[in-house]
Amino acid sequence: MRNAAFDGLFLYGIFFMAVATGLVVMVEPRLFYPILAIDLWLLGYHHVIATYTRLFFDKESYREHRLLIVALFPAVVAITGLIAWKVGLWAIVTIYFYWQWWHYTRQSWGVSRVYRAKDRGAAYDDGWLDQAIFYALPVLGILHRSNQKQPNFIGLEVAYVPVADIVVQVAAAAAAVLVAIWIWRRIQAAREGRLALLHTAYMVIHFSIFWIGYVAIDDISVGWLVVNMWHNAQYILFVWMFNNRRFNKGVDPASPLLSYISQNGRLWMYLASCLAITAVIYWGLIRSIDWLFFAGLSATIVIFQIINFHHYVVDSLIWKVRKAPLQKTLGLSS
């Protein structure tokens, strides 16, 4: 997507970081919550803030996405608050559990499309088979977790869609067949000299992360932590790369701050800026919740999930790779 150093970090660095973290927590379970706190403050909250650099860090972005802030956000607040009030906190946690799985899967789909579009001469599976192969392991993963019915997710009550053993078994068989077809097609592409190496590498990582996070690791929370860290770090790097390409002609007077911290060699400055904003916003939220009369864990979860849910909807609208302006910025063929 960018260069060898960036793609090496994007493809392999964050994958091994996430998997290594999962292994550490499996060996020493008491480290789960300390590592979760680090993940949230350095990656999770930060990656949500990275979304908002696309919404209102400059006037052009704000004009383009104004309704996502002034109309969509109040709607998400109202709907989430109503569900929490009328149904209960467990409903918010359940919605988050299933929606975050879909959000992670769709982000991975978008990244795979970017890598694929970088090598149009490569041989690919198309249409329904392409999508079936891609979604096979994520679908197996969420069916497996639903079938497990572990009573708590990150220490919180959660409900599951009922899934019978036979459904998981069929999904596992289908995933095995589809991945085998994909491997055979990749071998054929290599023989033809039409193998897209980076796209293939990304697909291997995609298969691996969803299998490790949703199937191989028995504990639902530890598995989620692995996928969450991978997703967050991936998003942060991708947004910086997008902004870097957007302002590749230098600092833009119309977007002085964002364009300045998005220049080559200033990734550290972009990360530091987002972390500073993260600290101010999220620490302010936590302190405000503590100060209000309804302070407590429930209020914290609801407010943070409002931000997450809004972020999920926004991402589904602003990161459609098939849109011409996005393709132009990312340097993709239409």
RODO-2510 file (C-alpha; in nm, 4 decimals, decimal comma):
residues 334
     n   res          X          Y          Z
     1     m     0,0000     0,0000     0,0000
     2     r     0,2881     0,2369     0,0717
     3     n     0,6416     0,0946     0,0924
     4     a     0,8272    -0,2066     0,2282
     5     a     0,8718    -0,0664     0,5803
     6     f     0,5087     0,0439     0,6144
     7     d     0,3632    -0,2736     0,4664
     8     g     0,5918    -0,4902     0,6763
     9     l     0,4627    -0,3214     0,9906
    10     f     0,1034    -0,3207     0,8660
    11     l     0,0997    -0,6838     0,7590
    12     y     0,3301    -0,8619     0,9996
    13     g     0,4213    -0,6301     1,2852
    14     i     0,0739    -0,5706     1,4242
    15     f    -0,0303    -0,9331     1,3628
    16     f     0,2558    -1,0733     1,5707
    17     m     0,2048    -0,8054     1,8360
    18     a    -0,1618    -0,9053     1,8749
    19     v    -0,0925    -1,2799     1,8795
    20     a     0,1984    -1,2413     2,1214
    21     t    -0,0268    -1,0424     2,3535
    22     g    -0,2834    -1,3220     2,3481
    23     l    -0,0159    -1,5780     2,4334
    24     v     0,1066    -1,3667     2,7251
    25     v    -0,2448    -1,3392     2,8699
    26     m    -0,3057    -1,7129     2,8247
    27     v     0,0123    -1,7870     3,0198
    28     e    -0,0639    -1,5251     3,2867
    29     p    -0,4425    -1,4530     3,2991
    30     r    -0,3955    -1,1872     3,5685
    31     l    -0,2422    -0,9615     3,3029
    32     f    -0,5653    -0,9460     3,1030
    33     y    -0,7063    -0,6279     3,2576
    34     p    -0,3749    -0,4365     3,2712
    35     i    -0,3124    -0,5215     2,9048
    36     l    -0,6738    -0,4363     2,8193
    37     a    -0,6246    -0,0928     2,9761
    38     i    -0,3097    -0,0382     2,7689
    39     d    -0,4916    -0,1538     2,4552
    40     l    -0,7820     0,0833     2,5183
    41     w    -0,5720     0,3907     2,5918
    42     l    -0,2990     0,3414     2,3306
    43     l    -0,4983     0,1762     2,0524
    44     g    -0,8730     0,1492     2,1135
    45     y    -0,9661     0,5066     2,2059
    46     h    -0,6899     0,6303     1,9757
    47     h    -0,8347     0,4428     1,6782
    48     v    -1,1780     0,5971     1,7372
    49     i    -1,0178     0,9415     1,7473
    50     a    -0,8443     0,8577     1,4177
    51     t    -1,1922     0,8238     1,2638
    52     y    -1,2770     1,1773     1,3640
    53     t    -0,9684     1,3112     1,1871
    54     r    -1,1735     1,2272     0,8768
    55     l    -1,4737     1,4227     1,0022
    56     f    -1,3729     1,7550     1,1489
    57     f    -0,9965     1,8073     1,1602
    58     d    -1,0377     2,0511     0,8725
    59     k    -1,3177     2,2571     0,7171
    60     e    -1,3397     2,0490     0,4001
    61     s    -1,3911     1,7262     0,5939
    62     y    -1,6482     1,8877     0,8208
    63     r    -1,8493     2,0221     0,5262
    64     e    -1,8443     1,6799     0,3593
    65     h    -1,9429     1,4842     0,6702
    66     r    -2,1396     1,7410     0,8700
    67     l    -2,4572     1,5320     0,8911
    68     l    -2,2641     1,2424     1,0417
    69     i    -2,1913     1,4671     1,3377
    70     v    -2,4960     1,6913     1,3819
    71     a    -2,7633     1,4360     1,2826
    72     l    -2,6260     1,0843     1,3173
    73     f    -2,4568     1,1252     1,6552
    74     p    -2,7713     1,2482     1,8400
    75     a    -2,9669     0,9608     1,6819
    76     v    -2,7120     0,7073     1,8092
    77     v    -2,7239     0,8658     2,1553
    78     a    -3,1039     0,8434     2,1662
    79     i    -3,1297     0,4860     2,0386
    80     t    -2,8487     0,3494     2,2559
    81     g    -2,9809     0,5265     2,5649
    82     l    -3,3322     0,3962     2,5027
    83     i    -3,2118     0,0366     2,4653
    84     a    -3,0062     0,0587     2,7840
    85     w    -3,2997     0,2088     2,9752
    86     k    -3,5786    -0,0155     2,8474
    87     v    -3,3952    -0,3442     2,7928
    88     g    -3,0844    -0,3354     3,0058
    89     l    -2,7072    -0,3125     2,9939
    90     w    -2,6778    -0,6708     2,8707
    91     a    -2,8471    -0,5669     2,5466
    92     i    -2,5823    -0,2979     2,4818
    93     v    -2,3025    -0,5475     2,5513
    94     t    -2,4672    -0,8034     2,3211
    95     i    -2,5073    -0,5514     2,0386
    96     y    -2,1432    -0,4550     2,0823
    97     f    -2,0276    -0,8170     2,0755
    98     y    -2,1927    -0,8918     1,7423
    99     w    -2,1451    -0,5497     1,5832
   100     q    -1,7747    -0,5309     1,6641
   101     w    -1,7281    -0,8712     1,4986
   102     w    -1,8960    -0,7390     1,1823
   103     h    -1,7012    -0,4127     1,2039
   104     y    -1,3692    -0,5979     1,2298
   105     t    -1,4618    -0,8248     0,9399
   106     r    -1,5703    -0,5396     0,7143
   107     q    -1,2538    -0,3409     0,7841
   108     s    -1,0490    -0,6435     0,6906
   109     w    -1,2542    -0,6793     0,3719
   110     g    -1,1786    -0,3176     0,2803
   111     v    -0,8053    -0,3608     0,3390
   112     s    -0,8049    -0,6778     0,1293
   113     r    -0,9701    -0,4828    -0,1545
   114     v    -0,6969    -0,2198    -0,1385
   115     y    -0,4216    -0,4805    -0,1640
   116     r    -0,6093    -0,6554    -0,4419
   117     a    -0,6562    -0,3347    -0,6417
   118     k    -0,2818    -0,2690    -0,6260
   119     d    -0,2164    -0,5624    -0,8583
   120     r    -0,4838    -0,5808    -1,1274
   121     g    -0,2836    -0,8286    -1,3346
   122     a    -0,3028    -1,0960    -1,0660
   123     a    -0,5409    -1,3917    -1,0835
   124     y    -0,8324    -1,3707    -0,8413
   125     d    -1,1520    -1,5490    -0,7522
   126     d    -1,4487    -1,3264    -0,8256
   127     g    -1,8125    -1,2877    -0,7276
   128     w    -1,9771    -1,5054    -0,4671
   129     l    -1,6811    -1,7460    -0,4360
   130     d    -1,4454    -1,4607    -0,3523
   131     q    -1,6755    -1,3377    -0,0766
   132     a    -1,7543    -1,6869     0,0516
   133     i    -1,3822    -1,7580     0,0931
   134     f    -1,3216    -1,4286     0,2705
   135     y    -1,6119    -1,4566     0,5162
   136     a    -1,5784    -1,8300     0,5848
   137     l    -1,3570    -1,8074     0,8938
   138     p    -1,5148    -1,4948     1,0448
   139     v    -1,8591    -1,6593     1,0149
   140     l    -1,7279    -1,9808     1,1666
   141     g    -1,5774    -1,7778     1,4491
   142     i    -1,8934    -1,5942     1,5497
   143     l    -2,1008    -1,9126     1,5221
   144     h    -1,8494    -2,0916     1,7446
   145     r    -1,8606    -1,8179     2,0082
   146     s    -2,2410    -1,8139     1,9995
   147     n    -2,2451    -2,1895     2,0444
   148     q    -1,9993    -2,1721     2,3356
   149     k    -2,2273    -1,9364     2,5315
   150     q    -1,9608    -1,8276     2,7774
   151     p    -2,1484    -1,6393     3,0530
   152     n    -1,9345    -1,3260     3,0477
   153     f    -1,7661    -1,1176     2,7803
   154     i    -1,4930    -0,8902     2,9202
   155     g    -1,6535    -0,9466     3,2598
   156     l    -1,9989    -0,8343     3,1433
   157     e    -2,3266    -1,0185     3,0951
   158     v    -2,3978    -1,0995     2,7316
   159     a    -2,6681    -1,2885     2,5414
   160     y    -2,6071    -1,5045     2,2351
   161     v    -2,7939    -1,5957     1,9216
   162     p    -2,8813    -1,9678     1,9636
   163     v    -2,6513    -2,1814     1,7480
   164     a    -2,6663    -2,5635     1,7453
   165     d    -2,3575    -2,7862     1,7342
   166     i    -2,4447    -2,9098     1,3858
   167     v    -2,4448    -2,5531     1,2514
   168     v    -2,0900    -2,4969     1,3772
   169     q    -1,9798    -2,8312     1,2333
   170     v    -2,1238    -2,7479     0,8910
   171     a    -1,9639    -2,4017     0,9013
   172     a    -1,6279    -2,5561     0,9918
   173     a    -1,6494    -2,8036     0,7037
   174     a    -1,7487    -2,5287     0,4607
   175     a    -1,4629    -2,3058     0,5798
   176     a    -1,2134    -2,5892     0,5367
   177     v    -1,3313    -2,6537     0,1798
   178     l    -1,3313    -2,2848     0,0858
   179     v    -0,9839    -2,2208     0,2270
   180     a    -0,8580    -2,5325     0,0451
   181     i    -1,0033    -2,3954    -0,2801
   182     w    -0,8334    -2,0620    -0,2126
   183     i    -0,4962    -2,2311    -0,1525
   184     w    -0,5302    -2,4315    -0,4743
   185     r    -0,6207    -2,1179    -0,6707
   186     r    -0,3182    -1,9366    -0,5238
   187     i    -0,0954    -2,2237    -0,6324
   188     q    -0,2413    -2,2017    -0,9831
   189     a    -0,1867    -1,8253    -0,9891
   190     a     0,1770    -1,8724    -0,8868
   191     r     0,2289    -2,1223    -1,1682
   192     e     0,0853    -1,8679    -1,4131
   193     g     0,3074    -1,5930    -1,2763
   194     r    -0,0008    -1,3995    -1,1649
   195     l     0,0206    -1,4337    -0,7877
   196     a    -0,0352    -1,1123    -0,5908
   197     l     0,2131    -1,1667    -0,3080
   198     l     0,0990    -0,8975    -0,0658
   199     h    -0,2706    -0,9666    -0,1151
   200     t    -0,2020    -1,3369    -0,0579
   201     a    -0,0014    -1,2574     0,2547
   202     y    -0,2826    -1,0382     0,3821
   203     m    -0,5393    -1,3119     0,3265
   204     v    -0,3272    -1,5587     0,5238
   205     i    -0,3174    -1,3083     0,8108
   206     h    -0,6928    -1,2476     0,7801
   207     f    -0,7654    -1,6212     0,8029
   208     s    -0,5215    -1,6624     1,0905
   209     i    -0,6403    -1,3725     1,3059
   210     f    -1,0064    -1,4723     1,2918
   211     w    -0,9284    -1,8377     1,3556
   212     i    -0,6996    -1,7559     1,6489
   213     g    -0,9298    -1,4919     1,7991
   214     y    -1,2635    -1,6677     1,7587
   215     v    -1,1833    -2,0401     1,7476
   216     a    -0,8365    -2,1418     1,8665
   217     i    -0,8360    -1,9395     2,1907
   218     d    -1,0999    -2,0862     2,4190
   219     d    -1,1567    -1,7775     2,6362
   220     i    -1,3885    -1,5354     2,4542
   221     s    -1,2365    -1,2259     2,6144
   222     v    -0,8740    -1,3184     2,5409
   223     g    -0,9646    -1,4076     2,1825
   224     w    -1,1450    -1,0764     2,1432
   225     l    -0,8410    -0,8899     2,2806
   226     v    -0,6179    -1,0385     2,0091
   227     v    -0,8517    -0,9374     1,7255
   228     n    -0,9223    -0,5998     1,8850
   229     m    -0,5540    -0,5051     1,9084
   230     w    -0,4932    -0,6131     1,5480
   231     h    -0,7962    -0,4179     1,4264
   232     n    -0,7131    -0,1010     1,6213
   233     a    -0,3481    -0,0829     1,5167
   234     q    -0,4392    -0,1611     1,1561
   235     y    -0,6944     0,1188     1,1494
   236     i    -0,4591     0,3783     1,2976
   237     l    -0,1889     0,3043     1,0402
   238     f    -0,4359     0,2981     0,7514
   239     v    -0,5866     0,6370     0,8419
   240     w    -0,2419     0,7945     0,8685
   241     m    -0,1473     0,6512     0,5294
   242     f    -0,4691     0,7903     0,3806
   243     n    -0,3998     1,1363     0,5210
   244     n    -0,0386     1,1152     0,4073
   245     r    -0,1492     1,0447     0,0508
   246     r    -0,4202     1,3086     0,0699
   247     f    -0,1642     1,5762     0,1586
   248     n     0,1242     1,4412    -0,0513
   249     k     0,1822     1,7840    -0,2077
   250     g     0,2768     1,9370     0,1266
   251     v     0,1097     2,1349     0,4009
   252     d    -0,2343     2,2575     0,2975
   253     p    -0,3282     2,6058     0,4319
   254     a    -0,6919     2,4909     0,4443
   255     s    -0,5962     2,2003     0,6744
   256     p    -0,2771     2,3188     0,8438
   257     l    -0,2682     2,0853     1,1453
   258     l    -0,3790     1,7606     0,9830
   259     s    -0,1709     1,8139     0,6691
   260     y     0,1382     1,9037     0,8754
   261     i     0,1303     1,5936     1,0985
   262     s     0,0503     1,3719     0,7970
   263     q     0,3712     1,4454     0,6065
   264     n     0,6447     1,1881     0,5501
   265     g     0,8539     1,1267     0,8593
   266     r     0,5831     1,2622     1,0927
   267     l     0,3927     0,9448     1,1770
   268     w     0,5165     0,9834     1,5344
   269     m     0,3742     1,3348     1,5436
   270     y     0,0374     1,2158     1,4107
   271     l     0,0270     0,9379     1,6714
   272     a     0,1267     1,1775     1,9499
   273     s    -0,1419     1,4271     1,8454
   274     c    -0,4137     1,1620     1,8396
   275     l    -0,2979     1,0259     2,1751
   276     a    -0,3105     1,3750     2,3254
   277     i    -0,6647     1,4271     2,1954
   278     t    -0,7552     1,0787     2,3198
   279     a    -0,6291     1,1592     2,6678
   280     v    -0,8238     1,4863     2,6852
   281     i    -1,1525     1,3508     2,5480
   282     y    -1,1666     1,0123     2,7185
   283     w    -1,0225     1,1294     3,0481
   284     g    -1,2730     1,4124     3,0400
   285     l    -1,5537     1,1631     2,9778
   286     i    -1,4436     0,9425     3,2663
   287     r    -1,4147     1,2372     3,5048
   288     s    -1,7519     1,3730     3,3936
   289     i    -1,9178     1,0359     3,4525
   290     d    -1,7628     1,0207     3,7993
   291     w    -1,8978     1,3680     3,8735
   292     l    -2,2543     1,3122     3,7513
   293     f    -2,5197     1,1702     3,9808
   294     f    -2,5627     0,8550     3,7680
   295     a    -2,1938     0,7742     3,7866
   296     g    -2,0952     0,4100     3,7695
   297     l    -1,9848     0,1276     3,5456
   298     s    -2,3179     0,1108     3,3618
   299     a    -2,3062     0,4775     3,2617
   300     t    -1,9455     0,4422     3,1493
   301     i    -2,0252     0,1427     2,9292
   302     v    -2,3289     0,3091     2,7714
   303     i    -2,1447     0,6335     2,6933
   304     f    -1,8410     0,4566     2,5516
   305     q    -2,0615     0,2297     2,3400
   306     i    -2,2438     0,5332     2,2030
   307     i    -1,9073     0,6505     2,0717
   308     n    -1,8274     0,3029     1,9391
   309     f    -2,1636     0,2606     1,7649
   310     h    -2,1382     0,6019     1,6026
   311     h    -1,7856     0,5161     1,4923
   312     y    -1,9087     0,1896     1,3359
   313     v    -2,1758     0,3638     1,1293
   314     v    -1,9391     0,6419     1,0249
   315     d    -1,6736     0,3954     0,9132
   316     s    -1,9238     0,2046     0,7025
   317     l    -2,0007     0,5273     0,5151
   318     i    -1,6662     0,7026     0,4737
   319     w    -1,4392     0,4085     0,3878
   320     k    -1,6080     0,2537     0,0854
   321     v    -1,3155     0,1612    -0,1389
   322     r    -1,5397     0,1510    -0,4465
   323     k    -1,5908     0,5305    -0,4247
   324     a    -1,3888     0,7183    -0,6862
   325     p    -1,2488     0,9927    -0,4530
   326     l    -1,1214     0,7310    -0,2083
   327     q    -0,9666     0,5270    -0,4888
   328     k    -0,7947     0,8375    -0,6224
   329     t    -0,6418     0,9224    -0,2854
   330     l    -0,5263     0,5650    -0,2295
   331     g    -0,3862     0,5412    -0,5815
   332     l    -0,6129     0,2531    -0,6883
   333     s    -0,7528     0,1579    -1,0263
   334     s    -1,1282     0,2002    -1,0588
***
